[in-house]
Amino acid sequence: MRHPRPRTHRIRAAALLLTALLSAGGLAAPATAAPPAAQAEGLALTPPMGFNNWNSTHCRAEFNEDMVKGIADLFVSKGLKDAGYQYVNLDDCWALPQRNADGKLVPDPARFPHGISAVADYVHAKGLKLGIYTSAGTKTCDGAGFPGALGHEVSDARQFADWGVDYLKYDNCNNQGVDARRRYGTMRDALRATGRPIVYSICEWGENKPWEWASDVGQLWRTTGDISDNWGSMLSILKQNLPLAPYAGPGHWNDPDMLEVGNGGMTDTEYRSHFSLWAVMAAPLLIGTDLRTASPATLDILGNKEVIAVDQDPLGRQGTVVSSAGGRWVVAKEMADGSRAVALFNESGTAQRVATSAAAVGLPRAPGYTQRDLWQHRDANTAGTIAATVPAHGTVLLRVSADGHWAEHPPAVELGLDEAPFIERDTPATLTGTVTDLGRTPAREVSAALTGPDGWTVRALSPATAANLPNGASLRTRWRVTAPPGTPVGSYAFSLRVRYRSPAGERVTSELPVTASVVVPPPSGTSYLSDLPWLSAAGGWGPVERDTSNGEDAAGDGSPLTIGSTVYAKGLGVHAASEVAYYAGRRCAKVTAEVGVDDEKGAKGSVAFEIWADGVKAASTGVLTNADPAEPLTADVTGAQVVRLVVTDGGDGIDSDHADWADARLSC
C-alpha cells in the first residue's frame, strides 16, 4: 500500500522520563507522574467530532481559506453543528516550506492570505473550533517537506495558542528515531504551558502502542496506519482497533483515523457500516469528505443524531466484540442509561443472519426489551433475541434496553431467506422467505410479499399470510421466481416485505432489501478460477486481477504472479483485506491453489489465506510473508453454494499486502 505520508524508522530510547523542559524551542522529555490528560484538563470527555480536509483534498490547491470557511458555514447550515460536530481542522500543507528568520511558522499566503488567526476568528464566530496539524519530526509527512515541530515545540505551541487553535493533530513523520514518548510528551508540556485548552491528537500510527502510555499525554491516539477510501482498508483498521476497548474512556480515546464517508470509494451501505462501527467504538468522528459537494445520502449518514449519540455517550465505553464467527459480528457498547448499543455487522459479500441475545450483550433478565433501530428510527419489543438478516457489508445498529416500557411497542419481526438468492440463468428458482416474531407480544394479521424488477414473475407457492404469530413462530413462504428470457448475469434488487398488526392494533410495515444474483452454473471438471466469473471481488488497494499480481492502483497494472521467484501463469492477484466469491451451485468438490505474498513489494507484506464454503472455513494458512515460499492450500467445498477466497492482513495492517492465489482451481 502506498502511503502519502512516508514512515521513518524509529528507535526506542532507554530513558523515557526527564523532569523539565529545555530552553524555549528545545526538545525535552515528558514530566514524571503526569496525571491523565482527562483529569488534568477536562478535554475531550466525549470523542472529538469535526472535519479534517486530508482525506478529500490532500495537498491540492483546493485546500485553502475559502474551503475552510465554507466548511464552517456548512456545519451550521446543514445542521452538523447541532448534531455535535465542533472542530474544523486543517491538515498538512497549510504552511510555507521554510520558517521565517525568527524560526516561526509562516502560513502559506496563497492558501491563507489572511493568516490562521483570521480563519480561527471566523470559525469561532460560528460557535465552532479550529484545529491545526504538524509532525513530531523535522518535517511533516507531505513530500514537499513542510516544517515539523521537533526541536521547536515551545515556539510552535505558542504560535498555535496565539492564533486561537483549539486542536492539534501531531503526526509521526521524519522523527529522526527519537523515542515516541519523549517527542509526544514534549509537545504535551509545551501545549499546557501556553495556558490555552488545546485537544491533543497523537498520530503515531500505533507503532509504539500509545494506548499503553498516552492517556497522560494526549486526549486521543491513532491506533493504526492511515485509512483509505475502500472496504479493505476500513475493515482492516476496524479489526485492529476493536481489541483495544479497555484503553478508551473519557478524555482518552482510541483513534482508528478519520471518516471516509462520502468520498466515493465505498457504497452507501458500506459507509453506514463505517459510521456505525466508528460510533460503537467510541471513535473520534472527523468528517473526511468535502461537504460542499456532499450528497444527501452522505449528509444523512453523517447527521444521524441517534448514531452520534452512541458515539458521544458520556459513559465513554468502547464497544466490545460479543461474537464474530463466519464474518457475522456482534459488537456491544454499554451506555450511560444502562442500555446497550448493538451493532450487527456482516463482513461477508453475501447477506447473512446475525444474531445474539439480551443476556449476551450484558442486559439484565427482564420480561421484555425495547429495541430501537437507529437507522430506521423505530421501536419494537423483543423477548430477548436480537437478530436481523444483514446485507453484504451492512450493519444493523440497535439500541436495546430493559426499560419496562417494551409493551408499548409492536413486536420485532425478523425477515429472511433460507438461503442466498441465486437464480441460474433461464431457469426458474424457488426461494423461501421467512417472517419470525421475535417479540414478547404476537404479530397479528401477518401478510408477506416478495417483489422483483419489472418483467420478472414472482408467485407464492405456499401461504403468505398468517392470522397470528406468537413469539418464536415463523411464517414460511415458498416463492417461484422467473426471470425474463435471456436476462444477463448480474445482481438484481428484490424486496421482502411484511405487514402486521401489534396487539394494540398498530399497523406495522417492515422491509428487507434482497439482492438476487442471476448466475451461470460452474462447468464440469477442473477450471482455473481466473477463467470463471465471480460473484463479487473486493480488495484493500486496487482491483482483484486475473493472471497478474495486484499492482495496487489501476486495473491491469500488475506483473506476472511471482512467489519466491517462481512465476505462475494463472491465478488471482489481490491486496489484503480481500474477498473473491464464486458460485459453486452445490456441484463442486475441491479448491486448490499455491498461495503466498507476491515478490513485487520486496520484503514487505504479511497475509493469511482462507477458503470458505458457505459459512464454514474449509481451509486456511498461518501468516505468510515474502520470506515464505508458495504454500499449497486445498479445501473440501462439497455441497457449498458459494465459495469465498479470503485474504486477511495477518493482524498488522494492510501495508504492502500483495497476495497471490497462484494456480487456483475449482473442481466440479
C-alpha positions in Angstrom: 0.0 0.0 0.0 1.3 3.4 -0.8 1.3 6.0 2.0 1.0 9.7 1.2 3.0 10.1 4.4 6.2 8.0 4.3 7.1 6.5 7.6 10.6 6.8 9.1 12.4 4.2 11.2 12.1 4.8 14.9 14.3 3.7 17.8 13.2 3.1 21.3 15.2 5.2 23.8 16.1 3.8 27.2 15.5 6.9 29.2 11.8 7.8 29.0 11.2 10.2 31.8 13.0 13.5 32.4 11.9 16.3 34.6 11.9 19.7 32.9 11.5 21.4 29.6 14.8 22.5 28.0 15.2 26.0 26.6 12.4 27.6 24.6 12.0 25.7 21.4 14.2 22.9 22.6 13.4 19.2 23.0 12.5 17.7 26.4 11.1 14.5 27.7 7.7 14.3 29.5 7.5 15.3 33.1 7.2 12.5 35.6 4.0 11.2 37.0 1.8 13.4 34.9 -1.9 12.9 35.7 -4.1 11.5 33.0 -4.9 14.2 30.5 -8.6 13.8 31.0 -8.3 14.6 34.7 -5.7 17.3 34.3 -7.6 19.3 31.6 -11.1 18.1 31.2 -10.7 18.0 27.4 -12.5 15.6 25.0 -14.6 14.0 27.6 -16.5 12.6 24.6 -14.8 11.7 21.3 -14.0 14.8 19.3 -16.3 15.5 16.3 -15.5 17.7 13.4 -13.9 17.9 10.0 -10.4 17.3 8.6 -9.6 18.1 4.9 -6.9 15.5 4.3 -9.0 12.6 3.0 -10.8 14.7 0.4 -8.1 17.2 -0.7 -4.7 16.0 0.4 -2.3 18.9 -0.6 -4.2 20.0 -3.7 -4.8 23.7 -4.3 -8.5 23.5 -3.3 -7.4 23.3 0.3 -7.4 26.9 1.3 -9.0 29.6 3.4 -12.3 29.7 1.4 -12.7 26.0 1.7 -12.2 26.1 5.5 -14.7 28.9 5.9 -17.1 27.2 3.6 -17.0 24.0 5.8 -17.7 26.1 8.9 -20.7 27.7 7.1 -22.0 24.2 6.1 -21.6 22.9 9.7 -24.2 25.5 10.6 -26.5 25.4 7.6 -26.6 21.6 7.3 -27.3 21.0 10.9 -24.0 19.3 11.6 -23.1 21.8 14.4 -26.4 21.0 16.0 -25.6 17.3 15.6 -22.4 17.7 17.7 -19.7 18.5 15.1 -17.4 21.1 16.5 -13.8 21.1 15.1 -12.8 22.4 11.7 -9.3 21.0 11.4 -6.5 21.9 8.9 -4.2 19.1 7.9 -0.8 19.2 6.2 0.3 21.9 3.7 -1.1 24.9 5.4 2.4 26.4 6.0 5.3 27.6 3.8 8.2 25.1 3.4 10.5 27.3 5.4 10.3 29.1 8.8 10.9 32.8 8.9 14.1 34.4 10.2 12.8 34.1 13.8 12.1 30.4 13.4 8.4 30.9 13.3 5.9 29.0 11.1 4.5 31.0 8.2 1.0 30.3 6.8 1.0 29.9 3.1 -0.1 33.3 1.8 -1.7 31.7 -1.3 -3.8 29.3 0.7 -4.4 31.5 3.7 -3.9 35.1 2.7 -5.4 36.5 5.9 -3.4 34.1 8.1 -4.5 31.4 10.5 -5.7 33.7 13.2 -8.3 35.3 10.9 -9.6 31.8 10.0 -9.8 30.9 13.7 -11.8 34.1 14.3 -14.2 33.2 11.5 -14.6 29.6 12.8 -15.1 30.8 16.4 -17.7 33.3 15.3 -19.8 30.3 14.1 -19.6 28.8 17.6 -17.0 26.2 16.3 -13.4 25.4 17.0 -10.2 25.3 14.8 -7.7 22.6 14.6 -4.2 22.5 13.0 -1.6 20.0 12.1 2.2 19.4 12.4 4.5 16.5 12.9 6.7 15.3 15.8 9.6 15.3 13.4 11.9 17.7 11.4 9.4 17.8 8.6 5.7 16.9 8.1 4.5 13.9 6.1 3.9 15.5 2.7 6.7 15.1 0.2 7.1 18.8 -0.2 8.7 18.9 3.2 6.9 21.4 5.4 8.4 22.2 8.7 7.8 19.8 11.6 7.9 20.7 15.3 10.7 18.6 16.5 13.0 20.9 18.4 10.5 23.8 18.0 7.8 22.5 20.3 7.6 25.5 22.7 7.7 28.1 19.9 5.1 26.3 17.7 2.7 25.6 20.6 2.9 29.3 21.5 2.0 30.3 17.9 -0.9 27.8 17.8 -2.3 29.2 21.1 -1.8 32.8 19.9 -3.7 32.1 16.7 -6.6 30.7 18.7 -6.1 27.0 17.8 -8.2 24.5 19.8 -7.0 21.1 18.5 -3.6 19.8 17.4 -3.0 16.7 15.3 0.6 15.7 15.8 1.9 13.3 13.2 5.0 11.0 13.2 7.0 11.5 10.0 10.7 12.4 9.9 11.0 11.7 13.6 14.8 11.1 13.5 14.5 8.0 15.6 13.7 9.9 18.7 11.6 8.0 21.2 7.9 8.5 20.7 7.1 9.0 24.4 9.7 11.7 24.6 8.6 13.5 21.4 4.9 13.5 22.2 5.4 14.3 25.9 7.5 17.4 25.0 4.6 18.8 22.9 2.1 18.0 25.6 4.2 20.1 28.1 4.5 22.9 25.5 0.8 23.0 24.9 0.0 23.0 28.6 2.5 25.8 29.2 0.5 28.1 26.8 -2.5 28.0 29.2 -4.9 27.5 26.3 -7.0 24.4 26.3 -6.0 22.5 23.1 -7.1 19.0 22.4 -4.1 16.9 21.6 -4.3 14.2 18.9 -1.3 11.9 18.9 -0.9 10.5 15.4 2.0 8.0 15.7 0.1 5.2 13.9 0.0 2.8 16.8 3.7 1.8 16.2 4.7 2.2 19.9 1.4 1.0 21.4 0.3 4.5 22.5 -2.8 3.1 24.1 -0.5 1.7 26.8 1.1 5.1 27.7 -0.6 8.1 26.1 -3.5 8.6 28.4 -1.3 11.0 30.4 -0.1 12.7 27.2 -3.0 13.4 24.9 -6.7 13.0 24.5 -6.7 10.6 21.6 -4.1 8.5 19.8 -4.1 6.8 16.4 -4.1 3.0 16.7 -3.4 2.2 13.1 -1.9 3.4 9.8 -3.8 5.8 7.5 -7.3 4.8 6.4 -8.1 4.8 2.7 -11.4 5.1 1.0 -12.0 1.4 0.3 -13.7 -1.5 2.1 -10.5 -3.5 2.8 -8.8 -0.6 4.5 -11.8 0.2 6.7 -12.2 -3.5 7.6 -8.5 -3.9 8.5 -8.5 -0.8 10.7 -11.7 -1.9 12.4 -10.2 -5.3 13.3 -7.0 -3.6 14.7 -9.0 -1.1 16.8 -11.7 -3.4 18.3 -9.4 -5.3 20.7 -8.2 -2.0 22.3 -11.5 -1.2 24.1 -10.1 -1.4 27.6 -7.9 1.6 26.9 -10.6 4.0 25.9 -12.6 6.3 28.1 -13.5 10.0 28.8 -10.6 12.1 27.7 -8.5 9.2 26.3 -9.7 7.7 23.1 -8.5 5.1 20.6 -8.5 6.8 17.2 -8.9 4.5 14.2 -8.4 7.5 11.8 -10.8 9.8 10.1 -14.1 9.1 8.3 -14.1 8.3 4.6 -17.9 8.6 4.3 -18.9 10.3 1.1 -15.6 10.1 -0.7 -16.8 7.6 -3.3 -14.7 4.5 -2.8 -17.5 2.6 -0.9 -21.2 2.1 -1.3 -23.7 3.9 1.0 -24.3 0.5 2.7 -20.6 0.3 3.5 -20.4 3.9 4.6 -23.3 3.3 7.0 -21.3 0.4 8.4 -18.2 2.6 8.7 -20.1 5.3 10.6 -22.0 2.8 12.8 -18.8 0.9 13.7 -16.8 4.0 14.5 -19.7 5.2 16.7 -20.0 1.9 18.6 -16.1 2.0 19.1 -16.5 5.5 20.6 -14.1 6.7 18.0 -13.5 10.4 17.1 -15.9 11.3 14.3 -13.9 13.6 11.9 -15.6 14.1 8.6 -13.2 13.5 5.7 -15.3 14.5 2.7 -15.7 17.9 1.1 -19.1 18.9 2.5 -19.5 21.5 -0.3 -20.2 18.6 -2.7 -21.7 16.0 -0.3 -24.7 14.1 -1.5 -28.0 14.0 0.6 -27.2 10.3 1.4 -23.8 11.3 2.8 -25.3 14.1 4.9 -28.0 11.7 6.2 -25.3 9.3 7.3 -23.1 12.0 8.9 -26.1 13.7 10.5 -27.8 10.7 12.1 -28.1 12.0 15.7 -29.2 8.7 17.1 -26.0 7.1 15.9 -23.9 10.1 17.0 -25.5 9.7 20.5 -24.0 6.2 20.7 -20.5 7.7 19.9 -21.0 10.6 22.3 -22.5 8.7 25.3 -21.0 10.2 28.4 -20.1 6.8 30.0 -17.3 6.7 27.4 -17.2 2.9 26.9 -15.8 1.5 23.6 -17.8 -1.4 22.2 -16.5 -4.9 22.7 -16.9 -8.0 20.4 -19.5 -10.4 21.5 -19.1 -12.8 18.6 -17.6 -12.8 15.1 -18.0 -16.3 13.6 -18.2 -16.5 9.9 -17.9 -12.8 9.4 -21.1 -12.3 11.5 -20.0 -9.6 14.0 -21.9 -8.6 17.1 -20.3 -5.6 18.9 -22.0 -4.2 22.0 -21.4 -0.9 23.8 -22.6 -0.2 27.3 -24.4 3.1 27.6 -24.8 5.5 30.5 -28.5 4.8 30.9 -27.9 1.1 31.2 -29.0 0.3 27.6 -26.7 -1.4 25.0 -25.9 -0.2 21.5 -25.6 -3.4 19.5 -24.0 -3.5 16.0 -25.0 -6.5 13.9 -22.3 -6.3 11.2 -22.0 -8.6 8.2 -18.4 -8.6 7.0 -19.1 -11.0 4.1 -20.1 -10.4 0.5 -23.5 -12.1 0.8 -26.4 -11.4 3.1 -26.3 -13.3 6.4 -28.4 -13.6 9.6 -26.5 -12.1 12.5 -28.0 -12.9 16.0 -27.3 -12.5 19.7 -29.3 -12.1 22.9 -30.0 -9.5 25.5 -28.1 -11.6 28.0 -25.1 -11.9 25.7 -24.7 -8.2 25.3 -24.9 -7.6 29.1 -28.5 -6.7 29.7 -30.3 -8.0 32.9 -33.1 -10.6 32.7 -36.4 -8.9 32.0 -39.9 -9.8 30.8 -39.2 -7.9 27.6 -36.9 -5.4 26.0 -37.3 -2.3 23.9 -35.2 -2.4 20.7 -34.7 0.8 18.6 -33.3 0.6 15.1 -31.0 3.7 14.9 -31.1 3.8 11.1 -34.9 3.0 10.6 -35.7 5.2 13.7 -38.4 3.0 15.1 -39.0 0.9 18.2 -40.1 -2.7 18.8 -40.2 -5.1 21.6 -38.2 -8.3 21.8 -38.4 -11.2 24.2 -34.6 -11.3 24.3 -33.4 -12.4 20.8 -31.6 -9.7 18.9 -31.3 -10.7 15.2 -31.5 -9.4 11.7 -30.7 -10.5 8.1 -27.9 -8.1 7.3 -27.0 -7.2 3.7 -23.5 -7.8 2.4 -21.1 -5.4 4.1 -24.0 -3.9 6.0 -24.7 -3.1 9.7 -27.9 -3.0 11.7 -27.4 -0.7 14.6 -29.8 -1.2 17.5 -30.2 0.3 21.0 -31.6 -2.3 23.4 -32.9 -1.6 26.9 -34.7 -3.4 29.7 -36.7 -0.3 30.4 -40.1 -1.6 31.4 -41.9 0.1 28.5 -41.4 -2.7 26.0 -45.2 -3.5 25.8 -45.8 0.0 24.4 -44.1 -1.1 21.1 -45.1 -3.5 18.4 -43.3 -6.9 18.3 -40.0 -7.1 16.4 -40.1 -9.3 13.4 -37.2 -10.8 11.6 -37.3 -11.1 7.8 -35.0 -13.5 6.0 -34.4 -16.1 3.2 -33.5 -19.7 3.9 -30.5 -19.4 1.6 -28.8 -16.8 -0.6 -31.0 -16.0 -3.6 -29.2 -17.4 -6.7 -31.1 -17.8 -9.9 -29.4 -19.9 -12.6 -29.9 -18.2 -16.0 -33.1 -19.2 -17.9 -34.1 -21.5 -15.0 -37.0 -20.6 -12.6 -35.9 -20.6 -8.9 -37.7 -21.3 -5.7 -36.9 -19.0 -2.8 -38.2 -19.5 0.8 -38.9 -16.3 2.7 -39.4 -16.3 6.5 -41.1 -13.9 8.9 -40.4 -14.7 12.5 -41.8 -12.9 15.6 -39.0 -12.0 18.0 -41.3 -10.0 20.2 -42.8 -10.8 23.6 -46.2 -9.9 22.0 -47.8 -11.6 19.0 -47.8 -10.2 15.4 -51.3 -10.4 14.0 -52.8 -10.3 10.5 -49.4 -11.0 9.0 -49.0 -10.7 5.3 -45.8 -11.2 3.3 -44.9 -10.2 -0.2 -41.8 -10.6 -2.4 -41.4 -8.2 -5.3 -38.8 -8.1 -8.0 -37.7 -6.0 -11.0 -40.1 -5.1 -13.8 -40.7 -8.0 -16.1 -39.9 -10.7 -13.5 -42.6 -13.1 -12.3 -42.9 -13.8 -8.6 -45.6 -16.2 -7.4 -46.3 -17.6 -4.0 -46.3 -21.4 -3.9 -47.4 -21.6 -0.2 -49.4 -19.4 2.1 -48.1 -15.8 2.5 -50.5 -14.8 5.4 -51.0 -15.8 9.0 -53.7 -14.7 11.4 -51.3 -14.8 14.4 -47.6 -15.3 15.0 -46.7 -15.7 18.7 -43.1 -15.3 20.0 -40.7 -17.6 18.1 -43.2 -18.6 15.4 -42.5 -18.2 11.7 -44.4 -17.8 8.5 -42.5 -19.6 5.8 -43.5 -18.9 2.2 -42.1 -20.5 -0.9 -41.8 -18.2 -3.9 -41.3 -19.2 -7.5 -39.1 -16.6 -9.2 -38.7 -16.4 -13.0 -36.5 -14.0 -14.9 -37.3 -12.8 -18.4 -35.6 -15.0 -21.1 -32.0 -14.0 -21.7 -31.7 -12.0 -18.5 -28.0 -11.1 -18.2 -25.8 -12.5 -15.4 -25.7 -9.9 -12.6 -27.3 -8.6 -9.5 -31.0 -7.6 -9.2 -32.9 -5.8 -6.5 -35.8 -7.5 -4.8 -37.8 -6.7 -1.6 -39.3 -9.0 1.0 -42.0 -7.0 2.8 -44.3 -7.9 5.7 -47.3 -6.1 7.1 -48.8 -6.9 10.5 -50.7 -5.5 13.5 -49.5 -5.2 17.0 -51.8 -6.3 19.9 -52.8 -2.6 20.3 -53.9 -2.5 16.6 -50.9 -0.5 15.3 -50.2 -1.3 11.7 -46.5 -2.0 11.0 -44.6 -2.5 7.8 -41.1 -3.9 7.7 -38.9 -4.5 4.6 -35.8 -6.4 3.8 -33.9 -5.4 0.6 -32.7 -8.5 -1.2 -30.1 -8.8 -3.8 -30.7 -11.7 -6.1 -28.0 -12.9 -8.5 -28.5 -14.4 -11.9 -25.7 -16.9 -12.3 -24.2 -19.4 -14.7 -23.5 -22.9 -13.1 -19.9 -23.8 -12.9 -18.6 -26.1 -15.7 -17.9 -29.8 -15.0 -14.3 -30.8 -14.5 -11.5 -28.6 -13.2 -11.3 -25.0 -14.1 -8.9 -22.1 -13.3 -10.7 -19.7 -11.1 -9.2 -16.8 -13.0 -11.2 -18.0 -16.0 -14.6 -18.1 -14.2 -16.9 -15.2 -13.5 -17.0 -14.2 -9.8 -20.0 -13.1 -7.8 -18.1 -10.3 -6.1 -14.5 -9.2 -5.7 -13.1 -6.6 -3.3 -9.6 -5.8 -2.0 -7.7 -3.3 0.2 -5.9 -1.5 -2.7 -6.7 -1.7 -6.4 -8.9 -4.3 -8.1 -8.6 -8.0 -8.0 -6.5 -9.0 -11.0 -6.8 -12.1 -13.2 -3.5 -13.9 -14.0 -1.3 -11.0 -12.8 -0.3 -9.5 -9.4 -2.4 -6.8 -7.8 -0.2 -3.9 -8.9 -2.0 -1.7 -6.3 -3.6 1.0 -8.4 -5.5 0.8 -11.7 -6.8 -2.3 -13.3 -4.2 -4.1 -15.4 -1.2 -2.6 -13.7 0.1 -5.9 -12.2 3.0 -8.1 -13.2 3.3 -11.9 -13.7 2.3 -13.7 -10.5 5.6 -14.4 -8.7 6.1 -16.1 -5.3 9.6 -16.8 -4.1 10.9 -16.1 -7.6 8.6 -18.8 -9.1 6.4 -17.4 -11.8 2.8 -18.6 -12.3 0.8 -18.1 -15.5 -2.6 -18.5 -13.9 -4.2 -17.2 -10.7 -5.6 -14.2 -8.9 -3.7 -11.2 -7.6 -5.2 -9.4 -4.6 -4.4 -6.9 -1.9 -5.5 -7.6 1.7 -8.0 -7.4 3.0 -9.7 -9.1 0.1 -12.6 -11.5 -0.7 -13.4 -13.1 -4.0 -16.7 -15.1 -4.1 -17.7 -17.7 -6.7 -21.0 -19.5 -7.3 -20.4 -23.3 -6.9 -24.1 -24.3 -7.0 -23.6 -27.3 -4.8 -21.9 -29.0 -7.8 -18.2 -28.7 -6.8 -15.9 -30.7 -4.5 -12.5 -29.0 -4.2 -10.5 -25.8 -4.4 -6.7 -25.9 -4.8 -4.1 -23.2 -5.0 -0.5 -22.2 -4.4 -0.6 -19.2 -2.2 1.8 -16.6 -0.9 3.0 -13.0 -0.9 3.9 -11.7 -4.3 7.5 -10.6 -4.9 6.6 -7.2 -6.3 6.8 -5.5 -2.9 10.2 -6.9 -1.9 10.4 -7.9 1.7 7.2 -6.2 2.7 3.8 -7.8 3.3 2.2 -10.3 5.7 -1.1 -12.1 5.0 -3.1 -15.2 5.8 -5.3 -17.1 3.3 -8.7 -18.7 3.9 -11.2 -20.7 1.8 -14.8 -20.6 2.9 -17.6 -23.0 1.8 -20.7 -21.0 2.5 -20.4 -20.0 6.2 -17.7 -22.6 7.1 -14.0 -22.0 6.9 -12.8 -25.0 4.9 -9.0 -24.3 4.8 -6.5 -21.7 5.9 -2.9 -20.9 6.3 -0.9 -19.2 9.1 0.6 -15.8 8.5 2.8 -15.8 5.4 5.4 -13.2 4.5 7.6 -12.6 1.5 10.3 -14.8 3.0 7.9 -17.9 2.7 7.7 -20.0 -0.4 4.3 -20.7 -2.0 2.2 -22.9 0.2 -0.2 -25.4 -1.2 -3.8 -24.9 0.0 -6.6 -27.4 -0.6 -10.2 -27.1 0.6 -13.2 -29.5 0.5 -16.1 -27.5 -0.7 -18.5 -30.3 -1.3 -22.1 -29.1 -1.2 -21.3 -25.4 -1.0 -23.4 -22.9 -2.9 -20.8 -20.1 -2.6 -17.0 -20.5 -2.3 -15.1 -17.5 -1.0 -11.3 -16.8 -1.2 -10.3 -14.5 1.7 -7.0 -12.9 2.4 -6.5 -11.1 5.8 -3.8 -8.7 6.7 -2.0 -11.0 9.2 -3.1 -8.8 12.0 -0.7 -5.9 11.4 -2.5 -3.7 8.9 -2.6 -3.8 5.1 0.7 -2.1 4.2 2.1 -3.8 1.0 0.0 -6.9 1.5 0.1 -8.2 -2.1 -1.2 -11.8 -2.1 -1.4 -14.4 -4.9 -3.8 -17.2 -5.4 -1.5 -18.9 -7.9 -2.8 -21.8 -10.0 -6.2 -21.5 -8.2 -8.6 -24.2 -9.5 -12.1 -25.3 -8.8 -13.1 -29.0 -9.4 -16.7 -29.7 -10.1 
